[in-house]
């Protein structure tokens, strides 16, 4: 048998989580706005799919905003 070296996991670096989450929120909002532009060209079935996806996007935005608040508070408290 050959000996394998196991690497240590990288330490958890949460220092830029707030910024990453904010970017994700902004990207999701842009996706919603772009989908509104395509609704006028979509069939009834496609419209329903787009609207359903946008509802899920809105839920994701709310979850990400909650996570931003949590991460910002953790940052203020030194991630303790």
PyMOL Python script that loads the backbone (N, CA, C, O; Angstrom):
from pymol import cmd

cmd.read_pdbstr("""\
ATOM      1  N   UNK A   1       0.831  -1.189   0.000  1.00  0.00           N
ATOM      2  CA  UNK A   1       0.000   0.000   0.000  1.00  0.00           C
ATOM      3  C   UNK A   1       0.868   1.242   0.000  1.00  0.00           C
ATOM      4  O   UNK A   1       1.923   1.289   0.633  1.00  0.00           O
ATOM      5  N   UNK A   2       0.415   2.213  -0.702  1.00  0.00           N
ATOM      6  CA  UNK A   2       1.153   3.473  -0.708  1.00  0.00           C
ATOM      7  C   UNK A   2       0.600   4.374   0.384  1.00  0.00           C
ATOM      8  O   UNK A   2      -0.589   4.348   0.703  1.00  0.00           O
ATOM      9  N   UNK A   3       1.479   5.153   0.933  1.00  0.00           N
ATOM     10  CA  UNK A   3       1.017   6.072   1.971  1.00  0.00           C
ATOM     11  C   UNK A   3       0.470   7.326   1.304  1.00  0.00           C
ATOM     12  O   UNK A   3       1.059   7.866   0.368  1.00  0.00           O
ATOM     13  N   UNK A   4      -0.647   7.763   1.800  1.00  0.00           N
ATOM     14  CA  UNK A   4      -1.278   8.960   1.250  1.00  0.00           C
ATOM     15  C   UNK A   4      -1.160  10.083   2.265  1.00  0.00           C
ATOM     16  O   UNK A   4      -1.309   9.881   3.470  1.00  0.00           O
ATOM     17  N   UNK A   5      -0.895  11.246   1.757  1.00  0.00           N
ATOM     18  CA  UNK A   5      -0.862  12.417   2.620  1.00  0.00           C
ATOM     19  C   UNK A   5      -2.205  13.114   2.503  1.00  0.00           C
ATOM     20  O   UNK A   5      -2.694  13.394   1.409  1.00  0.00           O
ATOM     21  N   UNK A   6      -2.771  13.380   3.631  1.00  0.00           N
ATOM     22  CA  UNK A   6      -4.054  14.068   3.651  1.00  0.00           C
ATOM     23  C   UNK A   6      -3.807  15.534   3.959  1.00  0.00           C
ATOM     24  O   UNK A   6      -3.148  15.878   4.940  1.00  0.00           O
ATOM     25  N   UNK A   7      -4.338  16.373   3.122  1.00  0.00           N
ATOM     26  CA  UNK A   7      -4.149  17.800   3.345  1.00  0.00           C
ATOM     27  C   UNK A   7      -5.166  18.304   4.359  1.00  0.00           C
ATOM     28  O   UNK A   7      -6.265  17.766   4.494  1.00  0.00           O
ATOM     29  N   UNK A   8      -4.776  19.319   5.040  1.00  0.00           N
ATOM     30  CA  UNK A   8      -5.660  19.939   6.014  1.00  0.00           C
ATOM     31  C   UNK A   8      -6.714  20.758   5.274  1.00  0.00           C
ATOM     32  O   UNK A   8      -6.417  21.361   4.243  1.00  0.00           O
ATOM     33  N   UNK A   9      -7.933  20.783   5.787  1.00  0.00           N
ATOM     34  CA  UNK A   9      -8.938  21.626   5.143  1.00  0.00           C
ATOM     35  C   UNK A   9      -8.569  23.096   5.308  1.00  0.00           C
ATOM     36  O   UNK A   9      -7.927  23.492   6.281  1.00  0.00           O
ATOM     37  N   UNK A  10      -8.986  23.879   4.345  1.00  0.00           N
ATOM     38  CA  UNK A  10      -8.716  25.309   4.426  1.00  0.00           C
ATOM     39  C   UNK A  10      -9.533  25.899   5.568  1.00  0.00           C
ATOM     40  O   UNK A  10     -10.665  25.479   5.810  1.00  0.00           O
ATOM     41  N   UNK A  11      -8.964  26.863   6.263  1.00  0.00           N
ATOM     42  CA  UNK A  11      -9.735  27.501   7.334  1.00  0.00           C
ATOM     43  C   UNK A  11     -10.939  28.232   6.744  1.00  0.00           C
ATOM     44  O   UNK A  11     -10.904  28.693   5.603  1.00  0.00           O
ATOM     45  N   UNK A  12     -11.986  28.328   7.528  1.00  0.00           N
ATOM     46  CA  UNK A  12     -13.210  28.991   7.091  1.00  0.00           C
ATOM     47  C   UNK A  12     -12.969  30.494   7.024  1.00  0.00           C
ATOM     48  O   UNK A  12     -12.770  31.140   8.052  1.00  0.00           O
ATOM     49  N   UNK A  13     -12.987  31.049   5.818  1.00  0.00           N
ATOM     50  CA  UNK A  13     -12.784  32.484   5.632  1.00  0.00           C
ATOM     51  C   UNK A  13     -14.120  33.121   5.278  1.00  0.00           C
ATOM     52  O   UNK A  13     -14.578  33.052   4.138  1.00  0.00           O
ATOM     53  N   UNK A  14     -14.726  33.733   6.267  1.00  0.00           N
ATOM     54  CA  UNK A  14     -16.033  34.347   6.072  1.00  0.00           C
ATOM     55  C   UNK A  14     -15.928  35.845   5.844  1.00  0.00           C
ATOM     56  O   UNK A  14     -16.949  36.531   5.801  1.00  0.00           O
ATOM     57  N   UNK A  15     -14.729  36.360   5.699  1.00  0.00           N
ATOM     58  CA  UNK A  15     -14.526  37.806   5.674  1.00  0.00           C
ATOM     59  C   UNK A  15     -15.233  38.507   4.522  1.00  0.00           C
ATOM     60  O   UNK A  15     -15.552  39.691   4.631  1.00  0.00           O
ATOM     61  N   UNK A  16     -15.484  37.808   3.427  1.00  0.00           N
ATOM     62  CA  UNK A  16     -16.139  38.471   2.297  1.00  0.00           C
ATOM     63  C   UNK A  16     -17.529  37.902   1.995  1.00  0.00           C
ATOM     64  O   UNK A  16     -18.066  38.112   0.908  1.00  0.00           O
ATOM     65  N   UNK A  17     -18.100  37.191   2.950  1.00  0.00           N
ATOM     66  CA  UNK A  17     -19.416  36.597   2.721  1.00  0.00           C
ATOM     67  C   UNK A  17     -20.495  37.640   2.466  1.00  0.00           C
ATOM     68  O   UNK A  17     -21.350  37.445   1.602  1.00  0.00           O
ATOM     69  N   UNK A  18     -20.466  38.751   3.207  1.00  0.00           N
ATOM     70  CA  UNK A  18     -21.484  39.786   3.035  1.00  0.00           C
ATOM     71  C   UNK A  18     -21.443  40.316   1.607  1.00  0.00           C
ATOM     72  O   UNK A  18     -22.480  40.449   0.957  1.00  0.00           O
ATOM     73  N   UNK A  19     -20.254  40.613   1.128  1.00  0.00           N
ATOM     74  CA  UNK A  19     -20.120  41.152  -0.224  1.00  0.00           C
ATOM     75  C   UNK A  19     -20.564  40.137  -1.278  1.00  0.00           C
ATOM     76  O   UNK A  19     -21.230  40.491  -2.251  1.00  0.00           O
ATOM     77  N   UNK A  20     -20.192  38.880  -1.077  1.00  0.00           N
ATOM     78  CA  UNK A  20     -20.602  37.842  -2.026  1.00  0.00           C
ATOM     79  C   UNK A  20     -22.124  37.700  -2.049  1.00  0.00           C
ATOM     80  O   UNK A  20     -22.729  37.585  -3.114  1.00  0.00           O
ATOM     81  N   UNK A  21     -22.726  37.711  -0.876  1.00  0.00           N
ATOM     82  CA  UNK A  21     -24.182  37.597  -0.801  1.00  0.00           C
ATOM     83  C   UNK A  21     -24.863  38.805  -1.439  1.00  0.00           C
ATOM     84  O   UNK A  21     -25.878  38.658  -2.119  1.00  0.00           O
ATOM     85  N   UNK A  22     -24.311  39.995  -1.224  1.00  0.00           N
ATOM     86  CA  UNK A  22     -24.879  41.190  -1.844  1.00  0.00           C
ATOM     87  C   UNK A  22     -24.809  41.095  -3.366  1.00  0.00           C
ATOM     88  O   UNK A  22     -25.753  41.478  -4.056  1.00  0.00           O
ATOM     89  N   UNK A  23     -23.706  40.592  -3.885  1.00  0.00           N
ATOM     90  CA  UNK A  23     -23.582  40.390  -5.333  1.00  0.00           C
ATOM     91  C   UNK A  23     -24.623  39.384  -5.829  1.00  0.00           C
ATOM     92  O   UNK A  23     -25.223  39.569  -6.889  1.00  0.00           O
ATOM     93  N   UNK A  24     -24.828  38.329  -5.057  1.00  0.00           N
ATOM     94  CA  UNK A  24     -25.807  37.318  -5.442  1.00  0.00           C
ATOM     95  C   UNK A  24     -27.219  37.902  -5.469  1.00  0.00           C
ATOM     96  O   UNK A  24     -28.002  37.601  -6.370  1.00  0.00           O
ATOM     97  N   UNK A  25     -27.542  38.742  -4.477  1.00  0.00           N
ATOM     98  CA  UNK A  25     -28.853  39.395  -4.450  1.00  0.00           C
ATOM     99  C   UNK A  25     -29.012  40.269  -5.689  1.00  0.00           C
ATOM    100  O   UNK A  25     -30.038  40.209  -6.367  1.00  0.00           O
ATOM    101  N   UNK A  26     -28.000  41.076  -5.983  1.00  0.00           N
ATOM    102  CA  UNK A  26     -28.071  41.966  -7.139  1.00  0.00           C
ATOM    103  C   UNK A  26     -28.226  41.174  -8.441  1.00  0.00           C
ATOM    104  O   UNK A  26     -29.026  41.547  -9.299  1.00  0.00           O
ATOM    105  N   UNK A  27     -27.478  40.101  -8.588  1.00  0.00           N
ATOM    106  CA  UNK A  27     -27.591  39.265  -9.790  1.00  0.00           C
ATOM    107  C   UNK A  27     -28.984  38.658  -9.922  1.00  0.00           C
ATOM    108  O   UNK A  27     -29.529  38.573 -11.023  1.00  0.00           O
ATOM    109  N   UNK A  28     -29.553  38.239  -8.803  1.00  0.00           N
ATOM    110  CA  UNK A  28     -30.886  37.644  -8.827  1.00  0.00           C
ATOM    111  C   UNK A  28     -31.934  38.684  -9.202  1.00  0.00           C
ATOM    112  O   UNK A  28     -32.857  38.393  -9.963  1.00  0.00           O
ATOM    113  N   UNK A  29     -31.795  39.894  -8.671  1.00  0.00           N
ATOM    114  CA  UNK A  29     -32.713  40.978  -9.038  1.00  0.00           C
ATOM    115  C   UNK A  29     -32.617  41.262 -10.534  1.00  0.00           C
ATOM    116  O   UNK A  29     -33.635  41.446 -11.201  1.00  0.00           O
ATOM    117  N   UNK A  30     -31.409  41.296 -11.055  1.00  0.00           N
ATOM    118  CA  UNK A  30     -31.225  41.524 -12.493  1.00  0.00           C
ATOM    119  C   UNK A  30     -31.863  40.406 -13.316  1.00  0.00           C
ATOM    120  O   UNK A  30     -32.441  40.663 -14.372  1.00  0.00           O
ATOM    121  N   UNK A  31     -31.759  39.179 -12.840  1.00  0.00           N
ATOM    122  CA  UNK A  31     -32.392  38.058 -13.544  1.00  0.00           C
ATOM    123  C   UNK A  31     -33.913  38.213 -13.568  1.00  0.00           C
ATOM    124  O   UNK A  31     -34.557  37.919 -14.575  1.00  0.00           O
ATOM    125  N   UNK A  32     -34.480  38.675 -12.460  1.00  0.00           N
ATOM    126  CA  UNK A  32     -35.926  38.908 -12.411  1.00  0.00           C
ATOM    127  C   UNK A  32     -36.312  39.992 -13.410  1.00  0.00           C
ATOM    128  O   UNK A  32     -37.276  39.839 -14.160  1.00  0.00           O
ATOM    129  N   UNK A  33     -35.560  41.079 -13.415  1.00  0.00           N
ATOM    130  CA  UNK A  33     -35.858  42.177 -14.338  1.00  0.00           C
ATOM    131  C   UNK A  33     -35.757  41.720 -15.790  1.00  0.00           C
ATOM    132  O   UNK A  33     -36.603  42.070 -16.613  1.00  0.00           O
ATOM    133  N   UNK A  34     -34.735  40.947 -16.101  1.00  0.00           N
ATOM    134  CA  UNK A  34     -34.583  40.439 -17.469  1.00  0.00           C
ATOM    135  C   UNK A  34     -35.728  39.507 -17.845  1.00  0.00           C
ATOM    136  O   UNK A  34     -36.187  39.505 -18.987  1.00  0.00           O
ATOM    137  N   UNK A  35     -36.181  38.726 -16.889  1.00  0.00           N
ATOM    138  CA  UNK A  35     -37.280  37.804 -17.191  1.00  0.00           C
ATOM    139  C   UNK A  35     -38.569  38.568 -17.468  1.00  0.00           C
ATOM    140  O   UNK A  35     -39.393  38.121 -18.266  1.00  0.00           O
ATOM    141  N   UNK A  36     -38.753  39.719 -16.816  1.00  0.00           N
ATOM    142  CA  UNK A  36     -39.943  40.530 -17.084  1.00  0.00           C
ATOM    143  C   UNK A  36     -39.960  40.995 -18.535  1.00  0.00           C
ATOM    144  O   UNK A  36     -41.021  41.097 -19.150  1.00  0.00           O
ATOM    145  N   UNK A  37     -38.786  41.274 -19.073  1.00  0.00           N
ATOM    146  CA  UNK A  37     -38.691  41.700 -20.471  1.00  0.00           C
ATOM    147  C   UNK A  37     -39.062  40.567 -21.427  1.00  0.00           C
ATOM    148  O   UNK A  37     -39.608  40.817 -22.501  1.00  0.00           O
ATOM    149  N   UNK A  38     -38.770  39.339 -21.047  1.00  0.00           N
ATOM    150  CA  UNK A  38     -39.065  38.212 -21.938  1.00  0.00           C
ATOM    151  C   UNK A  38     -40.510  37.735 -21.820  1.00  0.00           C
ATOM    152  O   UNK A  38     -40.988  36.995 -22.680  1.00  0.00           O
ATOM    153  N   UNK A  39     -41.206  38.147 -20.769  1.00  0.00           N
ATOM    154  CA  UNK A  39     -42.585  37.696 -20.580  1.00  0.00           C
ATOM    155  C   UNK A  39     -43.477  38.051 -21.769  1.00  0.00           C
ATOM    156  O   UNK A  39     -44.352  37.272 -22.145  1.00  0.00           O
ATOM    157  N   UNK A  40     -43.258  39.219 -22.355  1.00  0.00           N
ATOM    158  CA  UNK A  40     -44.126  39.657 -23.452  1.00  0.00           C
ATOM    159  C   UNK A  40     -44.010  38.760 -24.688  1.00  0.00           C
ATOM    160  O   UNK A  40     -44.916  38.732 -25.520  1.00  0.00           O
ATOM    161  N   UNK A  41     -42.913  38.038 -24.809  1.00  0.00           N
ATOM    162  CA  UNK A  41     -42.696  37.171 -25.966  1.00  0.00           C
ATOM    163  C   UNK A  41     -42.965  35.700 -25.653  1.00  0.00           C
ATOM    164  O   UNK A  41     -42.856  34.847 -26.534  1.00  0.00           O
ATOM    165  N   UNK A  42     -43.309  35.407 -24.420  1.00  0.00           N
ATOM    166  CA  UNK A  42     -43.447  34.020 -23.980  1.00  0.00           C
ATOM    167  C   UNK A  42     -44.869  33.507 -24.189  1.00  0.00           C
ATOM    168  O   UNK A  42     -45.835  34.270 -24.173  1.00  0.00           O
ATOM    169  N   UNK A  43     -44.965  32.215 -24.382  1.00  0.00           N
ATOM    170  CA  UNK A  43     -46.278  31.567 -24.455  1.00  0.00           C
ATOM    171  C   UNK A  43     -46.868  31.523 -23.046  1.00  0.00           C
ATOM    172  O   UNK A  43     -46.183  31.827 -22.069  1.00  0.00           O
ATOM    173  N   UNK A  44     -48.124  31.148 -22.951  1.00  0.00           N
ATOM    174  CA  UNK A  44     -48.784  31.080 -21.645  1.00  0.00           C
ATOM    175  C   UNK A  44     -48.049  30.118 -20.710  1.00  0.00           C
ATOM    176  O   UNK A  44     -47.866  30.405 -19.527  1.00  0.00           O
ATOM    177  N   UNK A  45     -47.634  28.987 -21.250  1.00  0.00           N
ATOM    178  CA  UNK A  45     -46.916  28.002 -20.428  1.00  0.00           C
ATOM    179  C   UNK A  45     -45.564  28.553 -19.976  1.00  0.00           C
ATOM    180  O   UNK A  45     -45.179  28.400 -18.816  1.00  0.00           O
ATOM    181  N   UNK A  46     -44.857  29.186 -20.888  1.00  0.00           N
ATOM    182  CA  UNK A  46     -43.558  29.773 -20.538  1.00  0.00           C
ATOM    183  C   UNK A  46     -43.718  30.895 -19.516  1.00  0.00           C
ATOM    184  O   UNK A  46     -42.896  31.039 -18.611  1.00  0.00           O
ATOM    185  N   UNK A  47     -44.786  31.693 -19.666  1.00  0.00           N
ATOM    186  CA  UNK A  47     -45.042  32.769 -18.700  1.00  0.00           C
ATOM    187  C   UNK A  47     -45.222  32.210 -17.299  1.00  0.00           C
ATOM    188  O   UNK A  47     -44.679  32.745 -16.332  1.00  0.00           O
ATOM    189  N   UNK A  48     -45.989  31.126 -17.194  1.00  0.00           N
ATOM    190  CA  UNK A  48     -46.215  30.508 -15.889  1.00  0.00           C
ATOM    191  C   UNK A  48     -44.903  29.992 -15.307  1.00  0.00           C
ATOM    192  O   UNK A  48     -44.656  30.136 -14.110  1.00  0.00           O
ATOM    193  N   UNK A  49     -44.065  29.394 -16.141  1.00  0.00           N
ATOM    194  CA  UNK A  49     -42.770  28.895 -15.670  1.00  0.00           C
ATOM    195  C   UNK A  49     -41.884  30.044 -15.198  1.00  0.00           C
ATOM    196  O   UNK A  49     -41.224  29.941 -14.164  1.00  0.00           O
ATOM    197  N   UNK A  50     -41.871  31.129 -15.951  1.00  0.00           N
ATOM    198  CA  UNK A  50     -41.053  32.291 -15.587  1.00  0.00           C
ATOM    199  C   UNK A  50     -41.553  32.893 -14.281  1.00  0.00           C
ATOM    200  O   UNK A  50     -40.761  33.223 -13.398  1.00  0.00           O
ATOM    201  N   UNK A  51     -42.876  33.034 -14.162  1.00  0.00           N
ATOM    202  CA  UNK A  51     -43.437  33.608 -12.942  1.00  0.00           C
ATOM    203  C   UNK A  51     -43.160  32.721 -11.733  1.00  0.00           C
ATOM    204  O   UNK A  51     -42.886  33.217 -10.641  1.00  0.00           O
ATOM    205  N   UNK A  52     -43.232  31.419 -11.932  1.00  0.00           N
ATOM    206  CA  UNK A  52     -42.925  30.484 -10.855  1.00  0.00           C
ATOM    207  C   UNK A  52     -41.461  30.602 -10.443  1.00  0.00           C
ATOM    208  O   UNK A  52     -41.136  30.608  -9.256  1.00  0.00           O
ATOM    209  N   UNK A  53     -40.591  30.696 -11.429  1.00  0.00           N
ATOM    210  CA  UNK A  53     -39.162  30.835 -11.140  1.00  0.00           C
ATOM    211  C   UNK A  53     -38.891  32.148 -10.411  1.00  0.00           C
ATOM    212  O   UNK A  53     -38.067  32.197  -9.498  1.00  0.00           O
ATOM    213  N   UNK A  54     -39.586  33.209 -10.815  1.00  0.00           N
ATOM    214  CA  UNK A  54     -39.393  34.498 -10.150  1.00  0.00           C
ATOM    215  C   UNK A  54     -39.860  34.459  -8.700  1.00  0.00           C
ATOM    216  O   UNK A  54     -39.262  35.106  -7.840  1.00  0.00           O
ATOM    217  N   UNK A  55     -40.927  33.705  -8.418  1.00  0.00           N
ATOM    218  CA  UNK A  55     -41.357  33.555  -7.020  1.00  0.00           C
ATOM    219  C   UNK A  55     -40.256  32.875  -6.205  1.00  0.00           C
ATOM    220  O   UNK A  55     -39.976  33.269  -5.073  1.00  0.00           O
ATOM    221  N   UNK A  56     -39.643  31.858  -6.787  1.00  0.00           N
ATOM    222  CA  UNK A  56     -38.537  31.178  -6.088  1.00  0.00           C
ATOM    223  C   UNK A  56     -37.351  32.126  -5.927  1.00  0.00           C
ATOM    224  O   UNK A  56     -36.672  32.105  -4.900  1.00  0.00           O
ATOM    225  N   UNK A  57     -37.103  32.947  -6.930  1.00  0.00           N
ATOM    226  CA  UNK A  57     -36.017  33.928  -6.836  1.00  0.00           C
ATOM    227  C   UNK A  57     -36.286  34.916  -5.706  1.00  0.00           C
ATOM    228  O   UNK A  57     -35.376  35.262  -4.953  1.00  0.00           O
ATOM    229  N   UNK A  58     -37.540  35.372  -5.582  1.00  0.00           N
ATOM    230  CA  UNK A  58     -37.893  36.306  -4.504  1.00  0.00           C
ATOM    231  C   UNK A  58     -37.651  35.660  -3.138  1.00  0.00           C
ATOM    232  O   UNK A  58     -37.153  36.310  -2.220  1.00  0.00           O
ATOM    233  N   UNK A  59     -38.003  34.391  -3.012  1.00  0.00           N
ATOM    234  CA  UNK A  59     -37.753  33.675  -1.756  1.00  0.00           C
ATOM    235  C   UNK A  59     -36.254  33.586  -1.483  1.00  0.00           C
ATOM    236  O   UNK A  59     -35.810  33.752  -0.347  1.00  0.00           O
ATOM    237  N   UNK A  60     -35.487  33.325  -2.525  1.00  0.00           N
ATOM    238  CA  UNK A  60     -34.030  33.246  -2.374  1.00  0.00           C
ATOM    239  C   UNK A  60     -33.454  34.584  -1.944  1.00  0.00           C
ATOM    240  O   UNK A  60     -32.564  34.638  -1.095  1.00  0.00           O
ATOM    241  N   UNK A  61     -33.958  35.658  -2.527  1.00  0.00           N
ATOM    242  CA  UNK A  61     -33.480  36.992  -2.156  1.00  0.00           C
ATOM    243  C   UNK A  61     -33.727  37.240  -0.681  1.00  0.00           C
ATOM    244  O   UNK A  61     -32.850  37.743   0.022  1.00  0.00           O
ATOM    245  N   UNK A  62     -34.916  36.890  -0.205  1.00  0.00           N
ATOM    246  CA  UNK A  62     -35.223  37.093   1.214  1.00  0.00           C
ATOM    247  C   UNK A  62     -34.273  36.276   2.090  1.00  0.00           C
ATOM    248  O   UNK A  62     -33.784  36.773   3.104  1.00  0.00           O
ATOM    249  N   UNK A  63     -34.013  35.038   1.709  1.00  0.00           N
ATOM    250  CA  UNK A  63     -33.089  34.194   2.477  1.00  0.00           C
ATOM    251  C   UNK A  63     -31.678  34.767   2.470  1.00  0.00           C
ATOM    252  O   UNK A  63     -30.998  34.771   3.496  1.00  0.00           O
ATOM    253  N   UNK A  64     -31.242  35.251   1.311  1.00  0.00           N
ATOM    254  CA  UNK A  64     -29.897  35.833   1.227  1.00  0.00           C
ATOM    255  C   UNK A  64     -29.799  37.103   2.064  1.00  0.00           C
ATOM    256  O   UNK A  64     -28.772  37.349   2.696  1.00  0.00           O
ATOM    257  N   UNK A  65     -30.863  37.915   2.073  1.00  0.00           N
ATOM    258  CA  UNK A  65     -30.847  39.136   2.893  1.00  0.00           C
ATOM    259  C   UNK A  65     -30.776  38.788   4.380  1.00  0.00           C
ATOM    260  O   UNK A  65     -30.090  39.463   5.147  1.00  0.00           O
ATOM    261  N   UNK A  66     -31.482  37.741   4.779  1.00  0.00           N
ATOM    262  CA  UNK A  66     -31.379  37.291   6.169  1.00  0.00           C
ATOM    263  C   UNK A  66     -29.954  36.841   6.480  1.00  0.00           C
ATOM    264  O   UNK A  66     -29.417  37.149   7.544  1.00  0.00           O
ATOM    265  N   UNK A  67     -29.353  36.120   5.558  1.00  0.00           N
ATOM    266  CA  UNK A  67     -27.973  35.653   5.741  1.00  0.00           C
ATOM    267  C   UNK A  67     -27.002  36.831   5.792  1.00  0.00           C
ATOM    268  O   UNK A  67     -26.034  36.805   6.551  1.00  0.00           O
ATOM    269  N   UNK A  68     -27.257  37.863   4.987  1.00  0.00           N
ATOM    270  CA  UNK A  68     -26.414  39.065   5.023  1.00  0.00           C
ATOM    271  C   UNK A  68     -26.461  39.687   6.412  1.00  0.00           C
ATOM    272  O   UNK A  68     -25.427  40.060   6.967  1.00  0.00           O
ATOM    273  N   UNK A  69     -27.673  39.798   6.977  1.00  0.00           N
ATOM    274  CA  UNK A  69     -27.798  40.355   8.334  1.00  0.00           C
ATOM    275  C   UNK A  69     -27.021  39.510   9.343  1.00  0.00           C
ATOM    276  O   UNK A  69     -26.313  40.043  10.198  1.00  0.00           O
ATOM    277  N   UNK A  70     -27.159  38.187   9.234  1.00  0.00           N
ATOM    278  CA  UNK A  70     -26.452  37.289  10.153  1.00  0.00           C
ATOM    279  C   UNK A  70     -24.938  37.423  10.005  1.00  0.00           C
ATOM    280  O   UNK A  70     -24.217  37.497  11.000  1.00  0.00           O
ATOM    281  N   UNK A  71     -24.465  37.454   8.772  1.00  0.00           N
ATOM    282  CA  UNK A  71     -23.022  37.563   8.529  1.00  0.00           C
ATOM    283  C   UNK A  71     -22.484  38.916   8.980  1.00  0.00           C
ATOM    284  O   UNK A  71     -21.384  38.995   9.528  1.00  0.00           O
ATOM    285  N   UNK A  72     -23.249  39.978   8.755  1.00  0.00           N
ATOM    286  CA  UNK A  72     -22.805  41.304   9.187  1.00  0.00           C
ATOM    287  C   UNK A  72     -22.707  41.359  10.707  1.00  0.00           C
ATOM    288  O   UNK A  72     -21.764  41.936  11.248  1.00  0.00           O
ATOM    289  N   UNK A  73     -23.671  40.766  11.392  1.00  0.00           N
ATOM    290  CA  UNK A  73     -23.627  40.726  12.855  1.00  0.00           C
ATOM    291  C   UNK A  73     -22.444  39.889  13.328  1.00  0.00           C
ATOM    292  O   UNK A  73     -21.759  40.265  14.279  1.00  0.00           O
ATOM    293  N   UNK A  74     -22.201  38.764  12.673  1.00  0.00           N
ATOM    294  CA  UNK A  74     -21.065  37.914  13.046  1.00  0.00           C
ATOM    295  C   UNK A  74     -19.756  38.656  12.823  1.00  0.00           C
ATOM    296  O   UNK A  74     -18.829  38.538  13.625  1.00  0.00           O
ATOM    297  N   UNK A  75     -19.676  39.411  11.750  1.00  0.00           N
ATOM    298  CA  UNK A  75     -18.464  40.189  11.461  1.00  0.00           C
ATOM    299  C   UNK A  75     -18.232  41.219  12.568  1.00  0.00           C
ATOM    300  O   UNK A  75     -17.110  41.390  13.044  1.00  0.00           O
ATOM    301  N   UNK A  76     -19.305  41.903  12.970  1.00  0.00           N
ATOM    302  CA  UNK A  76     -19.181  42.902  14.039  1.00  0.00           C
ATOM    303  C   UNK A  76     -18.719  42.268  15.346  1.00  0.00           C
ATOM    304  O   UNK A  76     -17.986  42.886  16.118  1.00  0.00           O
ATOM    305  N   UNK A  77     -19.146  41.041  15.586  1.00  0.00           N
ATOM    306  CA  UNK A  77     -18.791  40.341  16.824  1.00  0.00           C
ATOM    307  C   UNK A  77     -17.512  39.528  16.691  1.00  0.00           C
ATOM    308  O   UNK A  77     -17.201  38.713  17.559  1.00  0.00           O
ATOM    309  N   UNK A  78     -16.783  39.740  15.631  1.00  0.00           N
ATOM    310  CA  UNK A  78     -15.520  39.034  15.448  1.00  0.00           C
ATOM    311  C   UNK A  78     -15.689  37.562  15.159  1.00  0.00           C
ATOM    312  O   UNK A  78     -14.790  36.775  15.455  1.00  0.00           O
ATOM    313  N   UNK A  79     -16.825  37.158  14.583  1.00  0.00           N
ATOM    314  CA  UNK A  79     -17.113  35.766  14.220  1.00  0.00           C
ATOM    315  C   UNK A  79     -17.026  34.827  15.417  1.00  0.00           C
ATOM    316  O   UNK A  79     -16.563  33.692  15.300  1.00  0.00           O
ATOM    317  N   UNK A  80     -17.468  35.306  16.546  1.00  0.00           N
ATOM    318  CA  UNK A  80     -17.435  34.457  17.751  1.00  0.00           C
ATOM    319  C   UNK A  80     -18.724  33.705  17.922  1.00  0.00           C
ATOM    320  O   UNK A  80     -18.874  32.945  18.879  1.00  0.00           O
TER     321      UNK A  80
END
""", "prot")
cmd.dss("prot")
cmd.show_as("cartoon", "prot")
cmd.util.cbc("prot")
cmd.orient("prot")
